[in-house]
Amino acid sequence: MSAHLSSRRHAAGLSLIEMMVAMVIGLVLMLGVVQVFIASRTASRLAEGNARAQENGRFALEFLQRDIRMAGHFGCVNDQAHFVKGEGDPTINTGAATGSGHPLDFSVSIQGYEAPGTGPGTSLTVGGSWPAVTGLPSSISALKPRDGSDVLVLRYLAAEGVPVTALAPGANSVVGFDGTIGKRLLEGGVAAPTLFGVADCSHVNVFKGTYVEGQVTASGANLDRYTVQPTGQTMIYRAESVVYFVGTSGTTGEPALMRARSDGADGYAAAEELVEGIENLQLLFGLDSTTAITSTTPPTGNITTVAIASGVSTGTNAAAAAQWRRVGQVQVGILARSPQPSQAEAATDALRYPRMLGVGFAPSTPNDARYRSAYESTIALRNRLFGN
């Protein structure tokens, strides 16, 4: 009898209490694993959002810095110095009126357009209604820049020039050069350039033209004042007129930094998307202390005033062009965001808002969980430093 009872005790399973205790322990362990997984996933997405925003911010600033530094480049003498000499240079043979805002107005090398209510000391709400840029020429309005962001226009001769080896002056001058070296004029993805500049260290002409290998035929520009190399210093360059703005990506619908080149006529070609996730662009312009640059009152090279674009000038005449000629420095601010939601928490007070050039960005309601970061850079126009 006792042997039978002993056999039953050895064959018995878990009791209900033991099973419940085991289940509770298992659930606690599973909950811990889930919590670790969720925390790791959140941290990973936040780190990825941070990295993408940072990467996009660096690329955007690199594009802007590179082209802003070129503003005013007109060969071995910049546009400001040419103007001060008082010999009619730069000579613009494109038909654009000085200060008009026309894409081919190379008498103005740098120009900005301000989104009202976005100057230092203001605040915008992410996802809210932002003010549209005012005073835009129709050529830029056609590009559909996003509201709330400033717009920047740059004009200059490309960095790489080609020595001129032959020149047939006339109403439509023909410029000859080495065909192999001349391929420099096609760099930067410009397969068929239509804007050019010919310059030596005394004069510069900007004109429309037709490119074939080893030759450019100028349209309506007589270049008889230049001497070909090796006895002269004459070079031919591709002329650039570009506009930077924040637009909307045609593939993702997301905000992006855009750049459009002049189409060689009255407008700009289709904009190219440079960097995704750029949500806002702000600009401040540093002005030379000389308020009216002339041959008798040249620039000093001292940047003593900083202004928003509308504080420099909103005019479309020669007086406005003269004010933009004072610009020797540009402060750029960009707001970059992660392309996808990244579990980012919204800032709880204004001190923690992303901020650039004095503009704060309050979080959206509800929070879209995107990581945002603001970046700034101060860029000297090296072609205008100390009136060089």
C-alpha positions in Angstrom: 0.0 0.0 0.0 2.7 2.4 1.0 4.6 1.4 -2.2 1.6 2.3 -4.3 1.2 5.8 -2.7 4.9 6.5 -3.2 4.5 5.7 -6.9 1.7 8.1 -7.3 3.6 10.9 -5.6 6.6 10.4 -8.0 4.2 10.6 -11.0 2.5 13.8 -9.9 2.9 17.0 -12.2 3.1 20.8 -11.4 0.6 22.2 -9.1 -1.6 25.2 -10.2 0.3 27.5 -7.9 3.7 26.4 -9.3 2.4 26.9 -12.8 1.1 30.4 -12.1 4.4 31.4 -10.5 6.3 30.2 -13.5 4.0 32.1 -15.9 4.4 35.3 -13.9 8.2 34.9 -13.9 8.1 34.3 -17.7 5.8 37.3 -18.3 8.1 39.5 -16.3 11.1 38.3 -18.2 9.3 38.7 -21.5 8.2 42.2 -20.5 11.8 43.1 -19.8 12.9 41.8 -23.2 10.2 43.8 -24.9 11.1 47.0 -23.0 14.7 46.6 -24.0 13.8 46.0 -27.6 11.5 49.0 -27.7 14.1 51.2 -26.0 16.8 50.0 -28.4 14.5 50.5 -31.4 13.6 54.1 -30.3 17.3 54.9 -29.7 18.2 53.5 -33.1 15.6 55.5 -34.9 16.5 58.7 -33.0 20.2 58.2 -33.8 19.4 57.5 -37.5 17.2 60.7 -37.6 20.0 62.7 -36.0 22.6 61.3 -38.4 20.4 62.0 -41.5 19.5 65.5 -40.4 23.2 66.2 -39.7 24.3 64.8 -43.0 21.7 66.8 -44.9 22.7 69.9 -43.1 26.4 69.5 -43.9 25.7 68.9 -47.6 23.3 71.9 -47.8 25.9 74.2 -46.3 28.6 72.8 -48.6 26.6 73.7 -51.7 25.7 77.1 -50.4 29.2 78.0 -49.2 30.8 76.9 -52.4 28.6 79.1 -54.7 28.3 82.1 -52.3 32.1 82.4 -52.2 32.1 82.7 -56.0 29.7 85.6 -56.1 31.3 88.6 -57.8 34.0 86.5 -59.6 34.6 88.2 -62.9 38.1 87.0 -63.9 41.2 88.3 -62.1 39.3 91.5 -61.0 35.9 91.2 -59.3 32.7 93.0 -60.2 33.0 95.5 -57.3 36.6 96.5 -58.3 35.6 96.7 -62.0 32.7 99.1 -61.1 35.0 101.3 -58.9 37.4 101.8 -61.9 34.6 103.6 -63.6 35.3 102.3 -67.1 31.8 100.8 -67.7 32.6 97.3 -66.5 31.2 94.8 -66.0 29.8 95.2 -69.5 26.5 93.3 -69.7 25.5 92.3 -73.2 22.5 90.2 -72.2 19.8 92.9 -72.5 18.9 92.9 -68.8 18.4 96.2 -67.1 20.5 97.0 -64.0 18.9 96.0 -60.8 15.8 94.6 -62.5 16.0 91.1 -61.0 16.2 89.6 -64.4 18.1 86.3 -64.4 20.7 87.8 -66.8 21.4 91.0 -64.8 25.0 90.3 -64.1 25.5 93.8 -62.7 24.1 92.4 -59.5 26.2 89.4 -58.3 24.3 88.6 -55.2 20.7 89.3 -54.2 18.2 88.0 -51.7 14.4 87.9 -51.2 12.9 87.9 -47.7 10.0 86.0 -46.3 8.2 88.6 -44.2 8.1 87.9 -40.4 11.2 85.6 -40.5 13.9 88.0 -39.3 15.9 87.8 -36.1 13.7 87.6 -33.0 10.7 86.0 -34.7 9.2 82.5 -34.3 7.6 80.0 -36.7 5.5 77.0 -35.9 6.5 73.8 -37.7 3.7 72.6 -39.9 1.9 76.0 -39.5 1.1 78.6 -42.1 4.3 80.4 -43.0 4.5 83.7 -44.9 5.2 83.7 -48.6 8.3 85.5 -50.0 7.4 88.9 -51.4 8.8 90.8 -54.3 9.9 87.8 -56.3 10.4 88.2 -60.1 8.1 86.0 -62.1 11.1 83.9 -63.2 11.6 82.8 -59.6 7.9 82.6 -58.7 7.6 80.0 -61.5 9.9 77.7 -59.5 7.3 77.6 -56.6 9.6 78.2 -53.6 8.0 77.1 -50.3 6.6 79.7 -48.0 8.6 80.9 -45.0 12.1 80.6 -46.5 14.3 83.2 -48.0 15.6 83.0 -51.6 19.1 83.6 -52.8 20.3 84.6 -56.3 24.0 84.4 -57.3 25.7 85.5 -60.5 29.4 85.0 -61.4 31.9 83.6 -63.8 32.7 79.9 -63.2 36.0 79.2 -61.5 37.6 77.5 -64.5 38.5 79.7 -67.5 40.0 78.9 -70.9 42.7 80.9 -72.6 41.5 82.7 -75.7 43.8 81.9 -78.6 41.8 83.5 -81.5 39.3 86.4 -81.7 37.3 87.7 -84.6 35.7 90.9 -83.4 32.5 92.3 -84.8 28.8 92.6 -84.0 28.8 88.9 -83.1 32.4 88.2 -82.1 33.9 84.7 -82.5 36.1 83.5 -79.7 38.5 80.6 -80.4 40.3 78.4 -77.9 41.9 74.9 -77.5 39.0 72.4 -77.9 40.3 70.0 -75.3 40.9 72.6 -72.7 37.6 74.2 -73.6 35.8 71.3 -72.2 36.2 73.0 -68.8 33.2 75.1 -70.0 31.1 72.0 -69.8 31.9 71.1 -66.2 29.3 70.8 -63.5 26.7 69.0 -65.7 26.2 71.9 -68.2 26.2 70.1 -71.5 25.2 73.1 -73.6 26.2 76.4 -72.1 24.6 79.6 -73.4 26.1 82.3 -71.1 29.7 83.3 -71.2 32.1 85.9 -70.0 35.3 87.2 -71.6 37.7 88.9 -69.2 41.3 90.1 -68.8 42.6 92.1 -65.8 41.1 95.4 -67.2 37.7 94.6 -68.6 34.9 92.0 -68.7 32.0 91.3 -71.0 29.1 89.0 -70.2 27.1 87.8 -73.1 24.9 85.1 -74.6 26.6 82.7 -77.0 26.7 79.5 -78.9 29.2 76.8 -78.0 30.9 74.3 -80.3 34.1 72.6 -79.6 36.9 75.1 -79.6 34.7 78.1 -80.4 32.0 80.4 -78.9 30.1 82.8 -81.1 29.0 85.8 -79.0 25.5 87.2 -79.6 25.5 91.0 -79.9 28.9 91.5 -78.2 31.8 93.2 -79.9 35.0 92.0 -78.1 37.5 94.1 -80.1 39.1 95.6 -76.9 40.6 92.2 -76.0 44.0 90.8 -77.0 44.4 87.0 -77.4 47.0 85.0 -75.6 50.0 84.7 -75.3 50.5 88.4 -75.6 47.2 89.2 -73.7 45.6 87.8 -70.6 42.2 87.2 -72.1 40.2 84.2 -70.8 36.7 82.9 -71.6 34.5 81.5 -68.8 31.0 80.0 -68.5 28.7 82.6 -66.8 26.5 81.3 -64.0 23.2 82.7 -62.8 21.7 80.4 -60.1 18.9 80.7 -57.6 18.8 78.8 -54.3 15.5 78.1 -52.5 13.6 75.6 -50.5 11.2 73.7 -52.7 9.2 70.5 -52.8 10.7 67.3 -54.0 8.8 66.0 -57.1 9.4 62.3 -56.0 8.8 62.3 -52.2 6.8 65.5 -51.7 9.2 66.4 -48.9 10.9 69.8 -48.6 14.4 70.0 -50.1 17.1 72.5 -51.0 16.8 73.3 -54.7 19.0 75.1 -57.2 17.9 76.4 -60.6 20.2 77.7 -63.4 19.3 80.4 -65.9 17.9 79.0 -69.1 19.9 81.6 -71.1 16.8 83.7 -71.7 14.2 85.2 -69.4 13.8 82.4 -66.9 15.3 79.5 -65.1 15.5 75.9 -66.2 13.8 73.2 -64.1 15.2 73.2 -60.6 17.5 70.4 -59.5 17.0 68.8 -56.0 20.2 69.1 -54.1 19.5 67.9 -50.5 16.4 66.4 -49.1 15.0 67.3 -45.7 15.9 71.0 -45.8 12.8 72.7 -44.3 13.8 76.3 -44.0 16.5 78.7 -45.3 17.3 82.1 -43.7 19.8 84.7 -44.8 21.5 87.8 -43.4 23.7 90.1 -45.4 26.8 91.9 -44.2 27.2 95.3 -45.8 30.4 97.4 -46.4 30.6 100.6 -44.3 30.7 102.6 -47.5 27.0 103.4 -48.2 27.5 104.6 -51.8 30.4 102.8 -53.6 31.8 105.0 -56.4 35.2 105.7 -57.9 35.7 108.4 -55.3 34.3 106.5 -52.4 35.5 102.9 -52.8 34.6 100.1 -50.4 36.6 99.8 -47.2 36.2 96.1 -46.7 34.8 96.6 -43.2 31.5 94.8 -42.7 29.7 97.0 -40.1 26.0 96.4 -40.8 24.0 93.2 -41.0 20.5 93.2 -42.6 17.8 90.9 -43.9 17.2 91.0 -47.7 14.5 93.6 -47.5 16.8 95.7 -45.3 19.4 95.8 -48.1 17.0 96.8 -50.8 13.7 95.8 -52.4 14.1 98.1 -55.4 14.5 97.0 -59.1 16.7 99.9 -60.3 20.3 101.0 -60.3 20.1 102.3 -56.8 19.1 98.9 -55.6 22.0 97.3 -57.5 24.3 99.7 -55.8 23.1 98.5 -52.3 23.6 94.9 -53.2 27.1 95.8 -54.4 27.9 96.5 -50.8 27.4 92.9 -49.7 30.6 91.3 -48.5 29.4 88.6 -46.2 26.4 86.3 -46.0 25.1 84.5 -42.9 23.2 81.3 -43.8 20.9 79.4 -41.5 19.1 76.1 -42.5 16.6 73.9 -40.6 17.2 70.2 -41.5 14.8 67.4 -40.5 15.0 63.7 -40.7 13.3 62.2 -43.8 11.2 59.9 -41.6 9.7 60.1 -38.1 12.4 59.2 -35.6 10.7 59.2 -32.2 12.0 62.7 -31.5 10.3 64.4 -28.5 8.9 67.9 -29.0 10.7 70.7 -27.1 8.7 71.7 -24.0 9.9 75.3 -23.8 11.1 78.1 -26.2 14.7 77.8 -24.9 15.0 74.4 -26.5 13.4 75.2 -29.9 15.7 74.8 -32.9 16.9 78.3 -33.7 19.0 79.8 -36.4 19.9 83.4 -37.1 17.5 84.5 -34.4 14.5 82.6 -35.8 12.9 80.0 -33.5 10.9 77.0 -34.6 8.1 75.8 -32.3 7.1 72.1 -32.5 4.0 71.1 -34.4 0.8 70.0 -32.8 0.6 67.1 -32.7 4.3 66.3 -32.7 5.4 64.7 -36.0 8.3 62.8 -34.2 10.9 64.1 -36.8 14.3 65.0 -35.6 15.2 68.6 -36.4 18.4 70.5 -36.1 19.5 74.1 -37.1 22.8 74.9 -38.7 24.5 78.3 -39.4 27.5 79.5 -41.3 29.1 82.9 -42.0 30.5 83.1 -45.5 32.8 85.9 -46.7 32.6 86.8 -50.4 36.2 86.3 -51.1 36.0 88.2 -54.4 35.0 91.3 -52.4 37.2 91.2 -49.4 38.8 94.6 -48.9 37.7 95.7 -52.3 40.0 93.1 -54.1 
